[in-house]
Amino acid sequence: MTERPRQTASHAAPVFRFAPSPNGRLHLGHALSALLNADMASSTGGRLLLRIEDIDLTRCSQELEQAVIDDLTWLGIAFEQPVRRQSEHFPLYRAALDRLKAMDLVYPAFLTRSEVKARVSAFEREGGTWPRDPDGAPLYPKEERSLGEDERAEKLATAERHAWRLDIARAQRVVGAKLSWQETGDGPQGEIKADPAAWGDVVLWRSDAPSSYHLAVTVDDAAQGVSHVVRGLDLFHATSVHRLLQTLLGLPEPVYHHHRLILGPDGRKLSKSLDDTALSTLRAEGKTPSDIRAMVGI
């Protein structure tokens, strides 16, 4: 297949975005990302957007969203209005999924997490090694890719719930071209080869959440004209999936900057459950925005 020309985002001024989920309090790791976005937007004469990633309607709340805004205001970070909320754009994500359906690139998946876990455990007890994604999660089994129309329709009519997954192998055949992205962050830099197959057939839509992170973030970055994605190194490998979706949907390609992570005492990235690093806690203890900058190494 003829290689498609790469589309890149083009703007009069660079566009950055900070995109937290209001399912807990912001911590030092979020502060690093927000401050880097703000500083890079300021130094380049760019724009800074705030996106509230609240597709998880069960865990996100307006109270926590307001806490996010309060923390950012305290840090001295100004962002453009209006704030974009993913919960207000579910039809846009659905339209993107429908486009992929029309291209025959997604399929309904019916196995629950516990069923996949049981299958993987049984396979590995027999001495096999089940393939895992870059985050260490087992890849989803492949057999539902090839269900016949009648069997698929019957399962859709009778299953309690299902997800829509991207057929990675078929999607890569459609794209044809070798995917890559431009990286300027704290890990490898330059042109990075994308490897979406490492993630297997990723979820794009769930019964309990209208869209997935991968689909929503890709659609949102394009809809908001984001030219520079600045986020943590924990999402470095996920960029492979986003580049594949951008290419399939004909969306622009941002420049990526994956920054270092703030780690806890156990060597792991910070969690919203660790209240001692929450910005609201540090503020109550008398810390200043300048103190936070020093704590995150800016």
C-alpha positions as CSV (number, residue, x, y, z in Angstrom):
1,M,0.0,0.0,0.0
2,T,1.3,3.5,-0.9
3,E,2.6,5.3,2.2
4,R,0.4,8.1,3.3
5,P,2.0,11.5,3.8
6,R,2.4,12.5,7.5
7,Q,0.1,15.2,8.7
8,T,1.4,17.6,11.3
9,A,-0.4,20.1,13.4
10,S,0.1,23.6,12.1
11,H,-0.8,26.7,14.1
12,A,0.0,30.4,14.3
13,A,1.1,29.7,17.9
14,P,1.9,26.4,19.7
15,V,-1.0,24.9,21.6
16,F,-0.3,23.1,24.9
17,R,-2.8,21.3,27.2
18,F,-2.9,20.0,30.7
19,A,-5.4,17.2,31.0
20,P,-6.0,15.9,34.5
21,S,-8.8,13.5,35.6
22,P,-10.9,14.7,38.5
23,N,-10.9,11.4,40.3
24,G,-8.6,12.5,43.1
25,R,-6.4,15.4,44.3
26,L,-3.6,16.7,42.2
27,H,-0.2,15.8,43.5
28,L,3.5,16.8,42.9
29,G,3.6,14.7,39.7
30,H,0.6,16.7,38.3
31,A,2.3,19.9,39.4
32,L,5.4,19.1,37.4
33,S,3.3,18.4,34.2
34,A,1.1,21.5,34.6
35,L,4.1,23.8,35.3
36,L,6.1,22.4,32.3
37,N,3.1,22.9,30.0
38,A,2.6,26.5,31.3
39,D,6.3,27.3,31.1
40,M,6.7,25.9,27.6
41,A,3.6,27.7,26.4
42,S,4.9,31.0,27.9
43,S,8.4,30.6,26.4
44,T,7.2,29.9,22.9
45,G,4.4,32.5,22.9
46,G,1.9,29.6,22.8
47,R,-1.5,28.9,24.3
48,L,-2.4,26.8,27.3
49,L,-5.6,24.8,27.5
50,L,-7.2,22.9,30.4
51,R,-9.0,19.7,29.6
52,I,-10.9,17.8,32.2
53,E,-10.7,14.1,31.4
54,D,-13.9,12.9,33.1
55,I,-15.0,10.0,31.0
56,D,-15.1,7.8,34.1
57,L,-18.4,9.1,35.4
58,T,-18.4,6.9,38.5
59,R,-15.1,8.2,39.9
60,C,-15.0,11.8,38.7
61,S,-16.9,14.6,40.4
62,Q,-17.5,18.3,40.2
63,E,-16.0,18.8,43.6
64,L,-12.7,17.2,42.5
65,E,-12.8,19.3,39.3
66,Q,-13.1,22.5,41.3
67,A,-10.2,21.3,43.5
68,V,-8.1,20.8,40.3
69,I,-8.9,24.4,39.2
70,D,-8.2,25.7,42.7
71,D,-4.8,24.0,42.8
72,L,-3.8,25.4,39.3
73,T,-4.9,28.9,40.3
74,W,-2.8,28.7,43.5
75,L,0.2,27.6,41.4
76,G,-0.3,30.7,39.3
77,I,-1.2,28.8,36.1
78,A,-3.6,30.6,33.8
79,F,-5.4,28.7,31.1
80,E,-7.8,29.7,28.3
81,Q,-11.6,29.5,28.7
82,P,-13.8,27.6,28.3
83,V,-12.4,24.5,29.9
84,R,-13.1,21.4,27.8
85,R,-14.8,18.5,29.6
86,Q,-14.8,15.1,28.0
87,S,-18.2,14.3,29.5
88,E,-19.6,17.0,27.2
89,H,-18.3,15.4,24.0
90,F,-19.3,11.8,24.0
91,P,-21.0,12.1,20.6
92,L,-17.7,13.2,19.1
93,Y,-16.0,10.0,20.4
94,R,-18.9,7.9,19.2
95,A,-18.6,9.4,15.7
96,A,-14.9,8.4,15.6
97,L,-15.7,4.9,16.7
98,D,-18.4,4.7,14.0
99,R,-15.8,5.7,11.4
100,L,-13.6,2.8,12.5
101,K,-16.5,0.5,12.5
102,A,-17.3,1.5,8.9
103,M,-13.7,0.6,8.1
104,D,-14.2,-2.8,9.7
105,L,-11.4,-2.1,12.1
106,V,-13.1,-2.8,15.4
107,Y,-15.0,-5.7,16.9
108,P,-17.2,-6.4,19.9
109,A,-15.3,-8.2,22.7
110,F,-17.2,-10.1,25.4
111,L,-14.6,-11.6,27.7
112,T,-14.6,-10.0,31.2
113,R,-11.4,-9.1,33.0
114,S,-11.8,-12.0,35.3
115,E,-12.3,-14.4,32.4
116,V,-9.1,-13.1,30.7
117,K,-7.2,-13.4,33.9
118,A,-8.4,-17.0,34.4
119,R,-7.4,-17.9,30.9
120,V,-4.0,-16.4,31.2
121,S,-3.4,-18.1,34.6
122,A,-4.3,-21.5,33.2
123,F,-2.1,-21.0,30.2
124,E,0.9,-20.0,32.3
125,R,0.4,-22.8,34.8
126,E,1.0,-25.1,31.9
127,G,4.3,-23.5,31.3
128,G,3.3,-21.0,28.6
129,T,4.2,-17.3,28.5
130,W,1.2,-15.1,27.7
131,P,2.2,-11.9,25.8
132,R,1.9,-8.6,27.7
133,D,1.7,-5.0,26.8
134,P,4.3,-2.4,27.8
135,D,2.5,-1.8,31.1
136,G,2.6,-5.5,31.9
137,A,-1.1,-6.3,31.4
138,P,-1.8,-9.5,29.4
139,L,-2.9,-9.0,25.8
140,Y,-6.6,-9.7,25.0
141,P,-7.2,-13.1,23.2
142,K,-7.6,-12.9,19.5
143,E,-10.3,-15.3,18.6
144,E,-13.2,-12.8,18.7
145,R,-11.6,-10.9,15.8
146,S,-12.9,-13.6,13.4
147,L,-16.4,-14.3,14.8
148,G,-19.0,-14.7,12.0
149,E,-21.7,-12.1,11.6
150,D,-24.5,-14.4,13.0
151,E,-22.5,-15.4,16.1
152,R,-21.5,-11.8,16.7
153,A,-25.0,-10.6,16.4
154,E,-26.3,-13.3,18.8
155,K,-23.7,-12.4,21.4
156,L,-24.5,-8.7,21.0
157,A,-28.1,-9.4,21.6
158,T,-27.6,-11.7,24.7
159,A,-24.4,-10.5,26.4
160,E,-24.8,-8.5,29.5
161,R,-22.0,-6.1,28.4
162,H,-19.2,-5.8,25.8
163,A,-16.4,-3.6,24.7
164,W,-15.3,-2.5,21.3
165,R,-11.7,-3.3,20.5
166,L,-9.4,-2.2,17.7
167,D,-8.1,-5.0,15.5
168,I,-4.5,-3.9,15.6
169,A,-3.3,-6.3,12.9
170,R,-6.0,-5.2,10.4
171,A,-5.5,-1.5,11.3
172,Q,-1.8,-1.7,10.7
173,R,-2.4,-3.3,7.3
174,V,-4.8,-0.5,6.4
175,V,-2.2,2.2,7.4
176,G,0.6,0.4,5.6
177,A,3.2,3.1,6.4
178,K,5.7,2.7,9.2
179,L,4.5,4.9,12.1
180,S,6.7,7.2,14.2
181,W,6.5,10.4,16.2
182,Q,8.7,13.4,17.0
183,E,9.9,13.3,20.6
184,T,11.6,16.1,22.5
185,G,11.3,14.8,26.1
186,D,13.4,13.4,28.9
187,G,13.7,9.9,27.4
188,P,14.7,8.9,23.8
189,Q,14.5,11.9,21.5
190,G,14.1,12.5,17.8
191,E,12.0,10.3,15.5
192,I,10.6,7.4,17.5
193,K,9.3,4.3,15.9
194,A,5.8,3.5,16.9
195,D,4.9,-0.1,17.8
196,P,1.1,-0.2,18.4
197,A,1.1,-4.1,18.0
198,A,2.8,-4.2,21.4
199,W,-0.5,-3.2,23.0
200,G,-2.7,-5.9,21.3
201,D,-6.3,-5.1,20.6
202,V,-6.8,-2.1,22.8
203,V,-10.3,-1.1,24.1
204,L,-11.8,1.9,22.4
205,W,-15.3,1.8,24.0
206,R,-16.6,0.2,27.1
207,S,-20.1,-0.6,28.4
208,D,-19.3,1.1,31.7
209,A,-17.5,4.1,30.2
210,P,-18.5,6.0,27.0
211,S,-15.1,5.9,25.2
212,S,-11.6,4.9,26.3
213,Y,-8.6,7.1,27.1
214,H,-6.9,6.2,23.9
215,L,-9.8,7.2,21.6
216,A,-10.9,10.3,23.6
217,V,-7.4,11.8,24.0
218,T,-6.7,11.4,20.3
219,V,-9.9,13.0,19.2
220,D,-9.6,15.8,21.8
221,D,-6.1,16.7,20.9
222,A,-7.2,17.1,17.3
223,A,-10.4,19.0,18.1
224,Q,-8.5,21.4,20.3
225,G,-5.7,22.0,17.8
226,V,-3.1,20.8,20.3
227,S,0.3,21.0,18.6
228,H,2.5,19.9,21.6
229,V,1.6,17.1,23.9
230,V,3.6,17.4,27.2
231,R,2.9,14.5,29.6
232,G,4.7,11.9,31.8
233,L,7.0,9.2,30.6
234,D,4.5,6.6,31.8
235,L,2.5,7.4,28.6
236,F,5.5,7.3,26.3
237,H,4.7,3.8,24.8
238,A,0.9,4.6,24.6
239,T,1.8,7.2,21.9
240,S,2.1,4.3,19.5
241,V,-1.6,3.7,19.8
242,H,-2.4,7.4,19.4
243,R,-0.3,7.7,16.3
244,L,-2.1,4.7,14.8
245,L,-5.5,6.3,15.6
246,Q,-4.5,9.7,14.3
247,T,-3.4,8.1,11.0
248,L,-6.6,6.0,10.6
249,L,-8.8,9.0,11.4
250,G,-6.8,11.5,9.3
251,L,-6.0,13.7,12.3
252,P,-2.9,15.9,12.7
253,E,0.2,14.7,14.5
254,P,1.4,16.8,17.5
255,V,5.0,16.9,18.7
256,Y,5.4,14.9,21.9
257,H,7.4,15.7,25.0
258,H,7.3,13.0,27.7
259,H,8.8,14.3,30.9
260,R,10.4,12.6,33.9
261,L,8.1,11.3,36.7
262,I,8.1,12.3,40.3
263,L,8.5,9.1,42.2
264,G,7.5,8.1,45.7
265,P,9.6,6.5,48.5
266,D,8.9,3.1,47.0
267,G,10.3,4.1,43.6
268,R,6.9,4.1,41.9
269,K,5.2,7.1,40.3
270,L,3.0,9.1,42.7
271,S,-0.6,8.0,43.2
272,K,-3.6,10.2,44.0
273,S,-4.1,8.0,47.1
274,L,-0.9,9.3,48.6
275,D,-2.3,12.4,50.4
276,D,1.1,13.6,51.7
277,T,2.0,14.7,48.2
278,A,-1.3,16.3,47.4
279,L,-1.0,20.0,46.5
280,S,-3.9,20.8,48.9
281,T,-2.1,19.1,51.8
282,L,1.2,20.8,51.0
283,R,-0.6,24.2,50.7
284,A,-2.3,23.6,54.1
285,E,1.2,22.9,55.6
286,G,2.4,26.3,54.4
287,K,4.2,25.5,51.2
288,T,4.2,28.2,48.5
289,P,4.1,27.8,44.7
290,S,7.8,28.5,44.7
291,D,8.3,25.7,47.1
292,I,6.4,23.4,44.8
293,R,8.6,24.4,41.9
294,A,11.7,23.6,43.9
295,M,10.2,20.2,45.1
296,V,9.6,19.1,41.5
297,G,13.0,20.4,40.3
298,I,11.9,23.4,38.2
